[in-house]
């Protein structure tokens, strides 16, 4: 999986790294590491949530995603 490209695509759609981290239940540093290529294999849960945001809800804000999907921060 090319996480750098996925994070870039989400950023192009207006998702910030802090909001992605919040929606995925991880730290912003994790998203940053994925965006720079430092992390190539994130936890399954983080990757699955990012893909769900990218593929299933391209026009939905991360805040809406949290409310609708019951994503928690911890």
N, CA, C and O atoms as CSV, one atom per row, in Angstrom:
chain,resi,resn,atom,element,x,y,z
A,1,UNK,N,N,0.843,-1.168,0.000
A,1,UNK,CA,C,0.000,0.000,0.000
A,1,UNK,C,C,0.894,1.238,0.000
A,1,UNK,O,O,1.881,1.291,0.733
A,2,UNK,N,N,0.557,2.219,-0.808
A,2,UNK,CA,C,1.332,3.456,-0.862
A,2,UNK,C,C,0.688,4.487,0.059
A,2,UNK,O,O,-0.125,5.305,-0.372
A,3,UNK,N,N,1.066,4.432,1.336
A,3,UNK,CA,C,0.452,5.313,2.336
A,3,UNK,C,C,0.786,6.768,2.089
A,3,UNK,O,O,-0.022,7.644,2.396
A,4,UNK,N,N,1.968,7.049,1.538
A,4,UNK,CA,C,2.329,8.428,1.208
A,4,UNK,C,C,1.300,9.016,0.246
A,4,UNK,O,O,0.844,10.144,0.429
A,5,UNK,N,N,0.942,8.253,-0.770
A,5,UNK,CA,C,-0.017,8.734,-1.763
A,5,UNK,C,C,-1.413,8.862,-1.163
A,5,UNK,O,O,-2.135,9.811,-1.466
A,6,UNK,N,N,-1.790,7.924,-0.328
A,6,UNK,CA,C,-3.117,7.970,0.303
A,6,UNK,C,C,-3.241,9.205,1.186
A,6,UNK,O,O,-4.248,9.910,1.123
A,7,UNK,N,N,-2.227,9.476,2.010
A,7,UNK,CA,C,-2.250,10.668,2.864
A,7,UNK,C,C,-2.272,11.927,1.996
A,7,UNK,O,O,-2.980,12.884,2.305
A,8,UNK,N,N,-1.506,11.923,0.925
A,8,UNK,CA,C,-1.492,13.063,0.007
A,8,UNK,C,C,-2.871,13.287,-0.612
A,8,UNK,O,O,-3.342,14.422,-0.683
A,9,UNK,N,N,-3.517,12.217,-1.056
A,9,UNK,CA,C,-4.853,12.327,-1.643
A,9,UNK,C,C,-5.854,12.879,-0.625
A,9,UNK,O,O,-6.685,13.723,-0.958
A,10,UNK,N,N,-5.769,12.402,0.603
A,10,UNK,CA,C,-6.672,12.894,1.641
A,10,UNK,C,C,-6.389,14.358,1.963
A,10,UNK,O,O,-7.314,15.135,2.198
A,11,UNK,N,N,-5.121,14.729,1.973
A,11,UNK,CA,C,-4.756,16.133,2.201
A,11,UNK,C,C,-5.308,17.017,1.095
A,11,UNK,O,O,-5.788,18.120,1.355
A,12,UNK,N,N,-5.238,16.530,-0.142
A,12,UNK,CA,C,-5.784,17.281,-1.278
A,12,UNK,C,C,-7.284,17.488,-1.150
A,12,UNK,O,O,-7.829,18.443,-1.703
A,13,UNK,N,N,-7.953,16.602,-0.428
A,13,UNK,CA,C,-9.400,16.710,-0.211
A,13,UNK,C,C,-9.741,17.539,1.031
A,13,UNK,O,O,-10.908,17.685,1.394
A,14,UNK,N,N,-8.709,18.074,1.666
A,14,UNK,CA,C,-8.931,18.966,2.785
A,14,UNK,C,C,-8.784,18.361,4.167
A,14,UNK,O,O,-9.045,19.031,5.166
A,15,UNK,N,N,-8.374,17.116,4.239
A,15,UNK,CA,C,-8.189,16.469,5.542
A,15,UNK,C,C,-6.815,16.835,6.096
A,15,UNK,O,O,-5.804,16.641,5.421
A,16,UNK,N,N,-6.772,17.357,7.303
A,16,UNK,CA,C,-5.496,17.678,7.936
A,16,UNK,C,C,-4.961,16.450,8.653
A,16,UNK,O,O,-5.716,15.535,8.984
A,17,UNK,N,N,-3.668,16.435,8.889
A,17,UNK,CA,C,-3.078,15.310,9.610
A,17,UNK,C,C,-3.666,15.165,11.013
A,17,UNK,O,O,-3.956,14.040,11.421
A,18,UNK,N,N,-3.855,16.250,11.771
A,18,UNK,CA,C,-4.462,16.083,13.098
A,18,UNK,C,C,-5.877,15.500,13.044
A,18,UNK,O,O,-6.239,14.689,13.896
A,19,UNK,N,N,-6.671,15.897,12.066
A,19,UNK,CA,C,-8.032,15.361,11.955
A,19,UNK,C,C,-8.017,13.897,11.522
A,19,UNK,O,O,-8.829,13.102,11.995
A,20,UNK,N,N,-7.103,13.541,10.633
A,20,UNK,CA,C,-6.981,12.134,10.247
A,20,UNK,C,C,-6.561,11.292,11.441
A,20,UNK,O,O,-7.088,10.201,11.655
A,21,UNK,N,N,-5.617,11.798,12.214
A,21,UNK,CA,C,-5.168,11.079,13.403
A,21,UNK,C,C,-6.317,10.890,14.383
A,21,UNK,O,O,-6.485,9.814,14.955
A,22,UNK,N,N,-7.098,11.933,14.570
A,22,UNK,CA,C,-8.246,11.862,15.473
A,22,UNK,C,C,-9.242,10.805,15.004
A,22,UNK,O,O,-9.738,10.012,15.804
A,23,UNK,N,N,-9.530,10.798,13.711
A,23,UNK,CA,C,-10.487,9.839,13.168
A,23,UNK,C,C,-9.971,8.403,13.225
A,23,UNK,O,O,-10.752,7.457,13.327
A,24,UNK,N,N,-8.653,8.251,13.157
A,24,UNK,CA,C,-8.053,6.915,13.138
A,24,UNK,C,C,-7.657,6.409,14.521
A,24,UNK,O,O,-7.284,5.247,14.680
A,25,UNK,N,N,-7.740,7.276,15.507
A,25,UNK,CA,C,-7.367,6.862,16.856
A,25,UNK,C,C,-5.871,6.680,17.043
A,25,UNK,O,O,-5.428,5.805,17.788
A,26,UNK,N,N,-5.101,7.511,16.361
A,26,UNK,CA,C,-3.645,7.441,16.500
A,26,UNK,C,C,-3.117,8.853,16.698
A,26,UNK,O,O,-3.883,9.816,16.679
A,27,UNK,N,N,-1.827,8.974,16.886
A,27,UNK,CA,C,-1.222,10.289,17.022
A,27,UNK,C,C,-0.952,10.925,15.676
A,27,UNK,O,O,-0.819,10.238,14.662
A,28,UNK,N,N,-0.872,12.246,15.678
A,28,UNK,CA,C,-0.575,12.965,14.450
A,28,UNK,C,C,0.792,12.558,13.911
A,28,UNK,O,O,1.010,12.559,12.699
A,29,UNK,N,N,1.709,12.211,14.808
A,29,UNK,CA,C,3.041,11.774,14.377
A,29,UNK,C,C,2.967,10.509,13.517
A,29,UNK,O,O,3.764,10.334,12.595
A,30,UNK,N,N,2.010,9.631,13.822
A,30,UNK,CA,C,1.837,8.418,13.015
A,30,UNK,C,C,1.441,8.779,11.589
A,30,UNK,O,O,1.984,8.235,10.628
A,31,UNK,N,N,0.490,9.702,11.459
A,31,UNK,CA,C,0.048,10.142,10.127
A,31,UNK,C,C,1.204,10.832,9.406
A,31,UNK,O,O,1.416,10.607,8.215
A,32,UNK,N,N,1.948,11.668,10.121
A,32,UNK,CA,C,3.100,12.343,9.535
A,32,UNK,C,C,4.140,11.338,9.047
A,32,UNK,O,O,4.679,11.472,7.948
A,33,UNK,N,N,4.416,10.332,9.875
A,33,UNK,CA,C,5.379,9.305,9.479
A,33,UNK,C,C,4.920,8.541,8.246
A,33,UNK,O,O,5.736,8.172,7.402
A,34,UNK,N,N,3.628,8.305,8.139
A,34,UNK,CA,C,3.094,7.635,6.949
A,34,UNK,C,C,3.221,8.555,5.731
A,34,UNK,O,O,3.542,8.098,4.634
A,35,UNK,N,N,2.970,9.841,5.930
A,35,UNK,CA,C,3.017,10.808,4.830
A,35,UNK,C,C,4.425,10.984,4.281
A,35,UNK,O,O,4.599,11.274,3.098
A,36,UNK,N,N,5.426,10.809,5.130
A,36,UNK,CA,C,6.813,10.966,4.684
A,36,UNK,C,C,7.450,9.653,4.249
A,36,UNK,O,O,8.555,9.638,3.705
A,37,UNK,N,N,6.743,8.547,4.493
A,37,UNK,CA,C,7.280,7.243,4.122
A,37,UNK,C,C,8.073,6.573,5.223
A,37,UNK,O,O,8.569,5.460,5.044
A,38,UNK,N,N,8.202,7.240,6.368
A,38,UNK,CA,C,8.938,6.648,7.494
A,38,UNK,C,C,8.229,5.400,8.005
A,38,UNK,O,O,8.875,4.406,8.338
A,39,UNK,N,N,6.890,5.452,8.067
A,39,UNK,CA,C,6.094,4.280,8.447
A,39,UNK,C,C,5.479,3.705,7.190
A,39,UNK,O,O,4.691,4.368,6.516
A,40,UNK,N,N,5.834,2.484,6.878
A,40,UNK,CA,C,5.311,1.827,5.681
A,40,UNK,C,C,4.246,0.792,6.008
A,40,UNK,O,O,3.475,0.396,5.134
A,41,UNK,N,N,4.197,0.353,7.251
A,41,UNK,CA,C,3.231,-0.661,7.675
A,41,UNK,C,C,2.555,-0.229,8.978
A,41,UNK,O,O,2.960,-0.642,10.065
A,42,UNK,N,N,1.517,0.612,8.854
A,42,UNK,CA,C,0.822,1.043,10.074
A,42,UNK,C,C,-0.006,-0.093,10.659
A,42,UNK,O,O,-0.210,-1.124,10.019
A,43,UNK,N,N,-0.479,0.110,11.884
A,43,UNK,CA,C,-1.405,-0.858,12.479
A,43,UNK,C,C,-2.593,-1.050,11.537
A,43,UNK,O,O,-3.000,-0.131,10.826
A,44,UNK,N,N,-3.130,-2.250,11.550
A,44,UNK,CA,C,-4.258,-2.581,10.683
A,44,UNK,C,C,-5.401,-1.582,10.846
A,44,UNK,O,O,-5.966,-1.112,9.859
A,45,UNK,N,N,-5.736,-1.262,12.087
A,45,UNK,CA,C,-6.875,-0.381,12.364
A,45,UNK,C,C,-6.693,0.995,11.740
A,45,UNK,O,O,-7.640,1.570,11.204
A,46,UNK,N,N,-5.480,1.518,11.811
A,46,UNK,CA,C,-5.193,2.838,11.240
A,46,UNK,C,C,-5.328,2.784,9.722
A,46,UNK,O,O,-5.991,3.633,9.126
A,47,UNK,N,N,-4.707,1.798,9.100
A,47,UNK,CA,C,-4.794,1.671,7.647
A,47,UNK,C,C,-6.215,1.470,7.166
A,47,UNK,O,O,-6.627,2.069,6.172
A,48,UNK,N,N,-6.971,0.630,7.862
A,48,UNK,CA,C,-8.359,0.359,7.462
A,48,UNK,C,C,-9.208,1.618,7.549
A,48,UNK,O,O,-10.030,1.874,6.669
A,49,UNK,N,N,-9.017,2.401,8.598
A,49,UNK,CA,C,-9.800,3.634,8.741
A,49,UNK,C,C,-9.431,4.664,7.687
A,49,UNK,O,O,-10.304,5.360,7.170
A,50,UNK,N,N,-8.148,4.771,7.362
A,50,UNK,CA,C,-7.738,5.690,6.304
A,50,UNK,C,C,-8.334,5.281,4.963
A,50,UNK,O,O,-8.805,6.127,4.204
A,51,UNK,N,N,-8.313,3.992,4.675
A,51,UNK,CA,C,-8.898,3.518,3.413
A,51,UNK,C,C,-10.400,3.753,3.373
A,51,UNK,O,O,-10.949,4.083,2.322
A,52,UNK,N,N,-11.065,3.588,4.501
A,52,UNK,CA,C,-12.506,3.833,4.553
A,52,UNK,C,C,-12.805,5.296,4.265
A,52,UNK,O,O,-13.748,5.616,3.542
A,53,UNK,N,N,-11.995,6.181,4.837
A,53,UNK,CA,C,-12.173,7.610,4.570
A,53,UNK,C,C,-11.942,7.888,3.093
A,53,UNK,O,O,-12.733,8.586,2.459
A,54,UNK,N,N,-10.867,7.348,2.544
A,54,UNK,CA,C,-10.504,7.605,1.146
A,54,UNK,C,C,-11.520,7.040,0.166
A,54,UNK,O,O,-11.961,7.743,-0.743
A,55,UNK,N,N,-11.893,5.790,0.339
A,55,UNK,CA,C,-12.728,5.114,-0.649
A,55,UNK,C,C,-14.219,5.314,-0.433
A,55,UNK,O,O,-14.968,5.500,-1.392
A,56,UNK,N,N,-14.649,5.277,0.807
A,56,UNK,CA,C,-16.075,5.268,1.060
A,56,UNK,C,C,-16.726,6.601,1.282
A,56,UNK,O,O,-17.929,6.742,1.064
A,57,UNK,N,N,-15.956,7.599,1.716
A,57,UNK,CA,C,-16.562,8.857,2.093
A,57,UNK,C,C,-15.722,10.044,1.639
A,57,UNK,O,O,-15.270,10.834,2.467
A,58,UNK,N,N,-15.510,10.177,0.343
A,58,UNK,CA,C,-14.618,11.228,-0.122
A,58,UNK,C,C,-15.117,12.645,0.139
A,58,UNK,O,O,-14.309,13.572,0.199
A,59,UNK,N,N,-16.400,12.836,0.292
A,59,UNK,CA,C,-16.931,14.177,0.520
A,59,UNK,C,C,-17.313,14.416,1.970
A,59,UNK,O,O,-17.821,15.488,2.302
A,60,UNK,N,N,-17.083,13.451,2.834
A,60,UNK,CA,C,-17.475,13.553,4.229
A,60,UNK,C,C,-16.322,14.106,5.040
A,60,UNK,O,O,-15.175,13.693,4.868
A,61,UNK,N,N,-16.626,15.039,5.923
A,61,UNK,CA,C,-15.565,15.562,6.778
A,61,UNK,C,C,-15.196,14.528,7.826
A,61,UNK,O,O,-15.998,13.652,8.149
A,62,UNK,N,N,-14.011,14.626,8.345
A,62,UNK,CA,C,-13.551,13.682,9.352
A,62,UNK,C,C,-14.410,13.795,10.608
A,62,UNK,O,O,-14.682,12.790,11.265
A,63,UNK,N,N,-14.833,14.996,10.943
A,63,UNK,CA,C,-15.683,15.171,12.121
A,63,UNK,C,C,-16.999,14.433,11.921
A,63,UNK,O,O,-17.477,13.779,12.848
A,64,UNK,N,N,-17.593,14.518,10.746
A,64,UNK,CA,C,-18.822,13.780,10.451
A,64,UNK,C,C,-18.547,12.285,10.512
A,64,UNK,O,O,-19.361,11.529,11.041
A,65,UNK,N,N,-17.419,11.853,9.981
A,65,UNK,CA,C,-17.067,10.429,10.005
A,65,UNK,C,C,-17.024,9.932,11.433
A,65,UNK,O,O,-17.538,8.852,11.723
A,66,UNK,N,N,-16.431,10.686,12.322
A,66,UNK,CA,C,-16.349,10.260,13.717
A,66,UNK,C,C,-17.735,10.057,14.295
A,66,UNK,O,O,-17.998,9.037,14.933
A,67,UNK,N,N,-18.616,11.006,14.083
A,67,UNK,CA,C,-19.957,10.909,14.660
A,67,UNK,C,C,-20.765,9.763,14.073
A,67,UNK,O,O,-21.466,9.064,14.804
A,68,UNK,N,N,-20.678,9.564,12.789
A,68,UNK,CA,C,-21.468,8.559,12.116
A,68,UNK,C,C,-20.928,7.149,12.304
A,68,UNK,O,O,-21.702,6.193,12.350
A,69,UNK,N,N,-19.616,7.007,12.412
A,69,UNK,CA,C,-19.007,5.693,12.483
A,69,UNK,C,C,-18.634,5.286,13.902
A,69,UNK,O,O,-18.182,4.163,14.125
A,70,UNK,N,N,-18.818,6.186,14.863
A,70,UNK,CA,C,-18.485,5.858,16.236
A,70,UNK,C,C,-17.000,5.688,16.470
A,70,UNK,O,O,-16.597,4.907,17.332
A,71,UNK,N,N,-16.174,6.408,15.716
A,71,UNK,CA,C,-14.736,6.329,15.888
A,71,UNK,C,C,-14.376,7.032,17.177
A,71,UNK,O,O,-14.815,8.156,17.419
A,72,UNK,N,N,-13.576,6.376,18.010
A,72,UNK,CA,C,-13.186,6.990,19.273
A,72,UNK,C,C,-11.697,7.247,19.302
A,72,UNK,O,O,-10.939,6.705,18.498
A,73,UNK,N,N,-11.298,8.063,20.222
A,73,UNK,CA,C,-9.897,8.411,20.353
A,73,UNK,C,C,-9.161,7.555,21.341
A,73,UNK,O,O,-7.995,7.819,21.636
A,74,UNK,N,N,-9.788,6.564,21.850
A,74,UNK,CA,C,-8.952,5.790,22.689
A,74,UNK,C,C,-9.605,4.903,23.637
A,74,UNK,O,O,-8.931,4.204,24.394
